Amino acid sequence: MKRTKIVVTDYIEPDLDWERAELANAPVTFEAYQLKFAPRQELLTRLADADVLVVNMVRVDRDLLQNLPSCKLIIRHGVGYDNVDVAAATEHGIQVCYVPDYCREEVAEQAMMLLLLCRRKFTRQQESLEVSIRKGQWDFSSVTPIRRFSGTKAGIVGCGRIGSLVLGMLRGFGIEVMVHDPYLSQRRQDELGIRCQPLEAVLREADMVTIHPTLSHETHYMIGERELRMMKPTAILVNTARGAIVQAEALARACREGWIAGAGIDVFEKEPPDESFVLRGIPNIILTPHLAWYSEDAGLSIRQKIMEDIRRFLEGRPPRFPINTIDAKR
Ligand SMILES: NC(=O)c1ccc[n+]([C@@H]2O[C@H](COP(=O)([O-])OP(=O)(O)OC[C@H]3O[C@@H](n4cnc5c(N)ncnc54)[C@H](O)[C@@H]3O)[C@@H](O)[C@H]2O)c1
């Protein structure tokens, strides 16, 4: 019987020894490459008879898919999957799945970190220490006023896996939370103890707004000048979801001109951003390098979840998070 061939097209781990050990007794051939910048011909040769692909950054387009006659499953290593032509995969009867749940704690923690850093004016506190050292006496003038974090009101836009975790964390700080999520079922709202509200109400009333929807035609630029002007001048905005949900030019103006008090941003429309990126160098904006997903624990978690999908495939079971629907009769 032909052994199932699993090919990793590219990976970010130092090595895949753990995966090899996990599959040592399974009826599989396991091959791993770094094909992100490989010429097309090499990709075609390496992947030609693969049954399962584990893909990180390699572009799996229609042309490549046409040349993968054995392929039945593509596992995208991560949350997004825009490098895989899902429509073409479906036409070729190839199941595509992904791993959207390996780093929800990390992203929620990063959102909390940015909320706290902005509210507690972290960068200004650092400046204040330097000024005070130079003067030989405390000078807090660039920092004040700071308002207490607990007891304020937060707005969560998008209350899925990550947003709902942030909800619990904020409540732990004694913060009242408003939620905007047009797709949250009544049952889920009951479970979370919330009543979803219109975006405008959340923006107008919250002292801080944290953004957690997926990027779609609906959420693309959902926060622009109009929305930022609705927010309180003392409010802050945090985005750890996707760069294109917030219009960067409008946010730069909002923070420079005091429509809002500041922002914490982990994600960008172009990644990494250019040197001339409009949000750089604005004192009340904290930027982080799209690293909310990262921790060593999340790194282990994604490997375990991908391994689970490989095992499910070997047992003839569907993946944990399928992206497309494949006609079972094929
Ligand atoms: N910064 C990072 O490193 C990092 C890592 C992982 C995920 N993310 C991003 O975090 C975001 C949330 O991920 P998740 O796993 O919680 O997704 P999810 O699918 O579990 O939740 C998304 C929520 O957004 C809601 N939503 C959809 N359209 C909306 C709209 N128009 N307005 C308000 N809410 C809307 C959905 O109903 C859903 O509840 C995604 O954008 C994801 O790409 C970022």
The ligand as an SDF file (V2000), in Angstrom:
LIG
                    3D

 44 48  0  0  0  0  0  0  0  0999 V2000
   -2.0280   40.1680   15.5960 N   0  0  0  0  0  0  0  0  0  0  0  0
   -1.9090   38.8600   15.4810 C   0  0  0  0  0  0  0  0  0  0  0  0
   -0.8140   38.2950   15.6170 O   0  0  0  0  0  0  0  0  0  0  0  0
   -3.1340   38.0210   15.2450 C   0  0  0  0  0  0  0  0  0  0  0  0
   -3.1160   36.6600   15.5340 C   0  0  0  0  0  0  0  0  0  0  0  0
   -4.2690   35.9030   15.3840 C   0  0  0  0  0  0  0  0  0  0  0  0
   -5.4450   36.5040   14.9120 C   0  0  0  0  0  0  0  0  0  0  0  0
   -5.4130   37.8240   14.5830 N   0  0  0  0  0  0  0  0  0  0  0  0
   -6.6360   38.4900   14.0900 C   0  0  0  0  0  0  0  0  0  0  0  0
   -7.5280   38.6550   15.1720 O   0  0  0  0  0  0  0  0  0  0  0  0
   -8.8580   38.7960   14.6450 C   0  0  0  0  0  0  0  0  0  0  0  0
   -9.8310   37.9740   15.4740 C   0  0  0  0  0  0  0  0  0  0  0  0
   -9.5030   36.5930   15.3970 O   0  0  0  0  0  0  0  0  0  0  0  0
  -10.4990   35.5010   16.0460 P   0  0  0  0  0  0  0  0  0  0  0  0
   -9.7770   34.2100   16.0160 O   0  0  0  0  0  0  0  0  0  0  0  0
  -11.0550   36.0210   17.3180 O   0  0  0  0  0  0  0  0  0  0  0  0
  -11.6610   35.4890   14.9320 O   0  0  0  0  0  0  0  0  0  0  0  0
  -13.1450   34.9490   15.1220 P   0  0  0  0  0  0  0  0  0  0  0  0
  -13.5930   34.5680   13.7550 O   0  0  0  0  0  0  0  0  0  0  0  0
  -13.2250   33.9430   16.2210 O   0  0  0  0  0  0  0  0  0  0  0  0
  -13.9360   36.2470   15.6110 O   0  0  0  0  0  0  0  0  0  0  0  0
  -14.2040   37.3300   14.7760 C   0  0  0  0  0  0  0  0  0  0  0  0
  -15.4810   37.9840   15.2620 C   0  0  0  0  0  0  0  0  0  0  0  0
  -15.6810   39.1640   14.4970 O   0  0  0  0  0  0  0  0  0  0  0  0
  -17.0860   39.2600   14.2700 C   0  0  0  0  0  0  0  0  0  0  0  0
  -17.3780   40.1540   13.1530 N   0  0  0  0  0  0  0  0  0  0  0  0
  -17.4620   39.8390   11.8400 C   0  0  0  0  0  0  0  0  0  0  0  0
  -17.8180   40.9320   11.1390 N   0  0  0  0  0  0  0  0  0  0  0  0
  -17.9460   41.9300   12.0350 C   0  0  0  0  0  0  0  0  0  0  0  0
  -18.2930   43.2900   11.9110 C   0  0  0  0  0  0  0  0  0  0  0  0
  -18.6240   43.8360   10.7360 N   0  0  0  0  0  0  0  0  0  0  0  0
  -18.3010   44.0400   13.0330 N   0  0  0  0  0  0  0  0  0  0  0  0
  -18.0020   43.4940   14.2370 C   0  0  0  0  0  0  0  0  0  0  0  0
  -17.6880   42.2070   14.4070 N   0  0  0  0  0  0  0  0  0  0  0  0
  -17.6530   41.4360   13.3160 C   0  0  0  0  0  0  0  0  0  0  0  0
  -17.5450   37.8320   14.0430 C   0  0  0  0  0  0  0  0  0  0  0  0
  -18.9360   37.7070   14.2570 O   0  0  0  0  0  0  0  0  0  0  0  0
  -16.7280   37.0910   15.0850 C   0  0  0  0  0  0  0  0  0  0  0  0
  -17.4210   36.9800   16.3120 O   0  0  0  0  0  0  0  0  0  0  0  0
   -8.7690   38.3910   13.1720 C   0  0  0  0  0  0  0  0  0  0  0  0
   -8.7480   39.5630   12.3740 O   0  0  0  0  0  0  0  0  0  0  0  0
   -7.4310   37.6900   13.0820 C   0  0  0  0  0  0  0  0  0  0  0  0
   -6.8930   37.7680   11.7760 O   0  0  0  0  0  0  0  0  0  0  0  0
   -4.3060   38.5950   14.7620 C   0  0  0  0  0  0  0  0  0  0  0  0
  1  2  1  0
  2  3  2  0
  2  4  1  0
  4  5  1  0
  4 44  2  0
  5  6  2  0
  6  7  1  0
  7  8  2  0
  8  9  1  0
  8 44  1  0
  9 10  1  0
  9 42  1  0
 10 11  1  0
 11 12  1  0
 11 40  1  0
 12 13  1  0
 13 14  1  0
 14 15  2  0
 14 16  1  0
 14 17  1  0
 17 18  1  0
 18 19  2  0
 18 20  1  0
 18 21  1  0
 21 22  1  0
 22 23  1  0
 23 24  1  0
 23 38  1  0
 24 25  1  0
 25 26  1  0
 25 36  1  0
 26 27  1  0
 26 35  1  0
 27 28  2  0
 28 29  1  0
 29 30  1  0
 29 35  2  0
 30 31  1  0
 30 32  2  0
 32 33  1  0
 33 34  2  0
 34 35  1  0
 36 37  1  0
 36 38  1  0
 38 39  1  0
 40 41  1  0
 40 42  1  0
 42 43  1  0
M  CHG  2   8   1  16  -1
M  END
$$$$
